[in-house]
């Protein structure tokens, strides 16, 4: 059974980690398990955020994860299981298009 066009629609997921080693572990797992086609690791971001009633700031490592809408639920569950944060950032953004060859590669890379 082939996936519907809605299931293969590209989705970008953002998640921040405390340390690079954790980001690399998560990225490798998501790609190896075919939940993500690609994970970019942005090594130095400065985050300012609300947490438990006060403002915090700190250095984090940003994951930019490319997947499809159909694989997002499994990816989100796996990301949450691998993540060390009590409330990990899992923010999904629908992509409104892209190079057809890239989108075909992405959809083919995250098949079950």
C-alpha positions as CSV (number, residue, x, y, z in Angstrom):
1,X,0.0,0.0,0.0
2,X,1.5,3.3,-1.0
3,X,1.5,6.4,1.3
4,X,-1.0,9.1,0.6
5,X,0.4,12.5,-0.6
6,X,-0.6,13.9,2.9
7,X,1.5,11.3,4.6
8,X,4.6,12.1,2.4
9,X,4.3,15.9,2.9
10,X,7.6,17.2,4.3
11,X,7.8,18.3,7.9
12,X,10.7,20.0,9.7
13,X,11.0,19.3,13.4
14,X,13.0,21.4,15.8
15,X,14.4,20.2,19.1
16,X,17.0,21.6,21.4
17,X,19.4,19.5,23.5
18,X,21.7,20.4,26.4
19,X,24.8,18.8,24.9
20,X,26.2,17.9,21.5
21,X,26.7,14.2,22.5
22,X,23.0,13.9,23.2
23,X,22.1,15.7,20.0
24,X,24.3,13.3,18.0
25,X,22.9,10.2,19.7
26,X,19.3,11.3,19.0
27,X,20.2,12.3,15.4
28,X,21.8,9.0,14.6
29,X,19.0,7.0,16.1
30,X,16.3,8.9,14.2
31,X,18.0,8.4,10.9
32,X,19.0,4.8,11.5
33,X,15.4,4.0,12.5
34,X,14.2,5.7,9.3
35,X,12.1,8.2,11.3
36,X,14.1,11.1,9.8
37,X,15.8,11.5,6.4
38,X,18.3,13.9,7.8
39,X,19.2,15.7,11.1
40,X,21.2,18.9,11.1
41,X,23.0,19.7,14.3
42,X,23.5,23.4,15.0
43,X,26.1,23.4,17.7
44,X,25.8,26.7,19.4
45,X,22.5,28.4,20.1
46,X,21.6,30.6,23.0
47,X,18.2,30.0,24.5
48,X,16.1,32.3,26.7
49,X,13.0,30.6,28.0
50,X,10.3,30.4,30.7
51,X,10.6,27.4,33.0
52,X,8.7,26.8,36.2
53,X,7.8,30.5,36.7
54,X,11.1,32.2,35.9
55,X,13.2,33.2,33.0
56,X,16.3,31.0,32.2
57,X,19.0,31.1,29.7
58,X,21.7,28.8,28.5
59,X,23.6,27.3,25.6
60,X,21.9,24.5,23.7
61,X,22.4,22.4,20.6
62,X,19.6,22.6,18.0
63,X,18.4,19.7,16.0
64,X,16.7,20.4,12.6
65,X,15.0,17.2,11.7
66,X,13.5,16.4,8.3
67,X,10.7,13.9,8.1
68,X,7.2,13.5,6.7
69,X,3.8,14.1,8.2
70,X,3.1,10.4,8.2
71,X,6.3,9.5,10.2
72,X,6.0,12.4,12.6
73,X,4.0,10.6,15.4
74,X,6.6,7.8,15.6
75,X,9.4,10.3,15.4
76,X,7.9,12.5,18.2
77,X,7.5,9.5,20.5
78,X,11.0,8.2,19.9
79,X,12.5,11.7,20.3
80,X,10.7,12.1,23.6
81,X,12.0,8.7,24.8
82,X,15.6,9.6,23.9
83,X,15.6,13.1,25.2
84,X,16.9,14.1,28.6
85,X,14.7,17.1,29.2
86,X,11.6,16.8,31.3
87,X,9.7,18.6,28.6
88,X,11.7,18.3,25.3
89,X,11.0,20.7,22.5
90,X,9.3,18.9,19.7
91,X,8.0,21.5,17.3
92,X,6.8,20.4,13.9
93,X,6.6,22.8,11.0
94,X,5.0,21.8,7.7
95,X,7.2,22.7,4.7
96,X,5.3,24.4,1.9
97,X,7.3,22.8,-0.9
98,X,10.9,22.3,-2.1
99,X,12.9,20.7,-4.8
100,X,11.0,17.7,-6.2
101,X,14.1,15.5,-6.2
102,X,14.8,16.4,-2.5
103,X,11.2,15.8,-1.5
104,X,11.2,12.4,-3.2
105,X,14.5,11.4,-1.5
106,X,13.1,12.6,1.9
107,X,9.9,10.5,1.5
108,X,11.8,7.5,0.3
109,X,14.3,7.7,3.2
110,X,11.6,7.5,6.0
111,X,9.6,4.6,4.8
112,X,8.6,1.9,7.3
